[in-house]
């Protein structure tokens, strides 16, 4: 009875009796005989079924109650982003925290102190976490802003804090560059092209106040002596204003100007020039029974008369604690600081400090301070500019030093300014048009450079092909690049539809190397500067490159500025040493050559002054400069005596070692020489000047020895500029450029024979530098023509421009990755890895990365088919099983 398990009836139904043969007994005897003659598997079938298709399996013998099992084949072609989804937090980000302690000065915003070492400029903008807190580093000195307060100010042990340039933003579901916004930045103030008309309530617009959260705005006007309230449906945007109500102040003030609110909105303050009682100028307070609702205002009799100090007060600002009142007077051109002995009670205010701003603005109007008291702003009608003063001690006018000014061109009669709570938005009241204008005063700080993130490994053992990959990113003002590894990170590669696979990083026995060959299909390997995988990926982004459109000034774009005013306020010429590690500026105010060291070659933002060499003994009008390529001879053009001076340098490119050797007079050809240049071997010399407005060529029988010079020919540039200041050539002399002061431009010329000006012709290409300087004096290229430098007299500065473009061979963008359609490019192994490299240098929008979806083919997966869902069966005979597939499927069926 060992096979009784195949009987479908229960024991009570069988009702078995000894010595009695029943139908059940007959079945059991038959079953035992059948099973004894059949193998374990009585039948099988592998078939591709259509939906509802029927197939019959003939068994090897009779089976009373067949047991049927089935598996189905599941195709593995599909799309997945589960492993490379940014939200899955499956990326390894670089932790650049150093091995030392970190101590916050406060649980909120403060300053970090490292146990050893210091932060660098590259760390600014990174996110630091530890001891329950999260903060962004805002300066290399350790200042930080918190997004989550620290638990306490205890020192955080080495290894217990992290510092990341990339972070996951759970709100927007992206990996992004760590960043923070700094307000009150008027150097980059931008009009947002939004304004709101308030003339119906304040035709003679005087004051404006923006509620700190940007949802309400208040203005004052002299035509109806009232304070008017508006809601802003879009915070900080005056174009979305709706008038709510107005409150008359005519019983107290006939000439209202500035308006300011207490931080909680329960008091409003008004400064004016004509007190209704006849006391003259004053500041007074009003109470609001409902915060921020001007209709609930009532005069509280708190007032301070200002008339004896200044009869024409224009605007006011009060500190967050209500103890300091600042106001600006147009009669004296002073900003005054008064202290209130009772917070928010202007009747208790007494004068404590003042600041003379007359040199910057003769008709002051608006006034504001940053919330931390470190910056003071004022504007007026003389120049229509906003000025910034920095105070080294918060709210202390005695420490105020003027910093900068920016022009406001939207209204010719600006009257008041107001910032939102973090200083990222400024409103300007315009008296000419009775409009309020909105500006962005936000400066974005973010971790810069190439920041790699390495995705978690995907098991690709059973994958047969990659059809495509689709990366989702937003480049903003940066970019996002990608690399792939299919060999457990032994190599990282990029792909191109036409050029195939290129390896960019490899792990050579524990030493990471980068491909430095600029030809796509070639490899030249160099050890990475830092031997880590993430550092090698970063370095690989720029380790192989080629320039396009080099020396093409029509493609030039401004990048940075370096002031030389501390050394010379009359710069006239510019030069570099051969590797760009030194820069030289010649100037008339100091009559000297000034040498600067550049920590990054041909990057003026890294320049620092080294020393100067005086030319006074031989000329008081130096106008141009150039060097012999090896740096052992320096040439200076002399404007007033129309000569070229030659100096020997005992130490190459070190002007402090210069010794005068000789002079060559060029007055016969040029009465006021400015620029000087040589051909590549020194057998030709070229000058230009404002006397003849041409380029004069000289032959030197001995290279670089000006005593052997003989005039040969000239070429006029007067059709382009009548005030040429400098000239320079490309390496083979087939291109020449002239710096023109009349048109504030660089002009390009083509020479059919190199360094032969008789073959020169204007190329109809020019580049204006007016946006930076209206008096360009000299210019130079870097060695490969990808950067242009101009020195200007207007602002006493050197300006750097990017020329053409640099193509980096090791970079693959999402556009290139998404376009891959050759499924055989990547040979699949057991592991697949993706690296995402986010790049940001500057701008207002940082790049973000969301994830990468993969379309792949894989081996068939066998899964158990479900009876009733995938198939059904019946047994029409003891040696047959009939199978019906409920769906189209590949089924493997086994009967026992």
Protein Blocks (a to p, Z undefined) as FASTA:
>chain_A
ZZmmmpcbdfklnopaehiacfklmmmmmmmmmmmmpcfblbdcdddddehiacddddfb
dcfbacddddddddfbdcdfklmgfklopaccddfbdcdddddfbfbdcddddfbdcddf
klgopacdeehiacddfbfnopacdfbdcfblcdcdehiaccdfbdcdfklopacddddd
dehilklgccehiacdfklmmmpafbdcddfklpaccdddfklopadddddfbghiaklg
ccfbdcdfklmombdcbdcddfklpaccdddfbdfklnopaddddddfbghiaklgcceh
iacdfklmomcbfbdcddfkopaccdddfklopacddddfbghiaklgccfbdcdfklmo
mbdfbdcddfklpaccdddfknopacddddfbghiaklgccfbdcddfkbcbdfbdcddf
kopaccdddfklopacdddfbdcdddedjdddddddddfklpcbdfbdcddddekjmdcd
ddddfegolaccdddfklopadfbdceehiacddfbfbfkbccddddfbacfklmmmmmm
mmpccdehihilklgccfbdcdfklmoccdfbdcddfkopaccdddfklopadddddfbg
hiaklgccfbdcdfklmoccdfbdcddfklpaccdddfklopadddddfbghiaklgccf
bdcdfklmombdfbdcddfkopaccdddfklopacddddfbghiaklgccfbdcdfklmo
ccdfbdcddfkopaccdddfklopacddddfbghiaklgccehiacdfklmoccdfbdcd
dfkopaccdddfklopacdddehjaddfkbccfklmmmpcbfklpccdfbdcdddddddf
bdjbdcddfbdcdddddddddddddehjlpccddfbfkbccdddfbdcddddddZZ
